[in-house]
C-alpha cells in the first residue's frame, strides 16, 4: 500500500510542476509579445525553448479539439483545468 501512495505522491507532484511550467510559459510568452522582455536574449530563448518542448505536445492535442477564438489561446487554461481535475480525483479517491 505504501508503494502505491508513494507513486501517487510522485504523480501528484509531477502534475503540480507541469502546471507551474504551463503558467510560466504563458506569462513569459505574454511578456515577449508585449515587448517587455526580448526573445533574442539567450537566457529567455533557452527557457522558452525548454518550456515550449515541455508544454506544446499536450497543448497541441487540446488545440485540435478546441474551437478557434482568434488571437486568444484558451488551451493552457483548459490544460490547467484538466490537471487540477486529475489532482482532485487523486486526492478525493486516495490514489
C-alpha positions in Angstrom: 0.0 0.0 0.0 2.9 2.4 0.7 4.3 1.9 -2.8 1.0 3.0 -4.3 0.9 6.0 -2.1 4.5 6.8 -3.0 3.8 6.7 -6.7 0.6 8.6 -6.3 2.5 11.3 -4.5 5.2 11.4 -7.2 2.5 11.7 -10.0 0.7 14.4 -8.0 4.0 16.4 -7.7 4.9 16.0 -11.3 1.4 17.3 -12.3 2.0 20.2 -10.0 5.3 21.1 -11.6 3.8 20.7 -15.0 1.0 23.1 -14.1 3.6 25.7 -13.0 5.5 25.1 -16.2 2.4 25.9 -18.2 1.7 29.1 -16.2 5.3 30.3 -16.6 5.2 29.5 -20.3 2.1 31.7 -20.7 3.5 34.5 -18.6 6.8 34.6 -20.5 5.1 34.4 -23.9 2.9 37.3 -22.9 5.9 39.3 -21.8 7.6 38.6 -25.1 4.5 39.6 -27.1 4.2 42.9 -25.2 7.9 43.6 -25.7 8.7 43.6 -22.0 11.4 41.1 -22.5 13.4 40.3 -25.6 13.4 36.8 -27.2 16.8 37.5 -28.6 18.2 37.3 -25.1 19.9 33.9 -24.9 18.5 33.1 -21.4 15.0 33.9 -22.4 15.2 31.9 -25.6 16.6 28.8 -23.8 13.9 29.0 -21.2 11.2 29.5 -23.8 12.5 26.6 -25.9 12.6 24.3 -22.9 9.0 25.3 -21.8 7.8 25.0 -25.4 9.1 21.5 -25.8 7.7 20.6 -22.4 4.2 22.0 -22.8 3.5 22.0 -26.5 2.7 18.3 -27.0 -0.4 18.4 -24.7 -1.4 21.9 -25.8 -1.3 20.8 -29.4 -3.7 17.9 -28.6 -6.1 20.3 -26.8 -5.9 22.8 -29.7 -7.2 20.2 -32.1 -10.4 19.8 -30.2 -10.9 23.4 -29.0 -12.6 25.9 -31.4 -10.6 28.9 -32.5 -11.1 32.1 -30.7 -9.0 34.3 -33.0 -5.9 35.6 -31.2 -6.9 34.2 -27.8 -5.5 30.8 -27.0 -7.5 29.0 -24.3 -5.7 25.7 -24.5 -3.4 26.5 -21.5 -6.5 27.3 -19.4 -8.1 24.0 -20.3 -4.9 22.1 -19.7 -4.6 23.6 -16.2 -8.3 22.7 -15.5 -7.6 19.1 -16.6 -4.5 18.9 -14.4 -6.5 20.4 -11.4 -9.3 17.9 -12.0 -6.8 15.0 -12.1 -5.2 16.1 -8.9 -8.7 16.5 -7.3 -9.6 12.9 -8.3 -6.3 11.6 -7.0 -6.8 13.3 -3.6 -10.5 12.5 -3.3 -10.3 8.8 -4.0 -7.0 8.2 -2.3 -4.8 7.4 -5.3 
